Amino acid sequence: MGLRGVEFDWDDANVHHVERHRVAPEEAEQVIMNDPLDLGMEAMIVSAS
């Protein structure tokens, strides 16, 4: 269910936001466009604590 035809408009605030997570805008776009599978890693990390 990718988002074909969607264009991203990166303003400075959003570029800096993703950079704080050590992610480039192009990487963020790739993840969004590829409709990644959520493996629920957050739940696994919390339950392991």
N, C-alpha and C positions, 0 to 999 in steps of 0.2 A: 504494500500500500504506500509506496513512495510518493513524494510530492513533486511530481514532474511539472516543469514549467514555472516553479516558484523561484523568485529572485530574492536575494537577501540584500538589505540596505544597512551596512554596518556603520553606525555613527561612532564617534570616539569613545563615548561612555560604554557601549557594548563591546567594542574591541578591548578596552581595558578590563572589562568584567571577565571575559573569557580568558584573557592573558593571566589574570590572577589565579586561574585554575591550570595554568601551563598548557592552554589549548589555543591553537591558532584559529582565526575565523573560518578558514578553509576546512579545518578538521571538524569544527562544530557543524558546518553545513553538510559535510559528508555523513556524519552520524544522523542528522535529521533526515537527509534525503534517502538514506539507505534503510530507514525504518528498522532500527536495530531491535533485537530480541532482548527483553528485560528478563534477566535471570534472577532477579530478586536478591542481588548481592547484599543490599543494605540489610535485609532481614536475616541473611545468613551471618553477617558480621555481628549484628546485635545479639542474636541467639547464641553465638559462640562466646560472648563476653561473660 
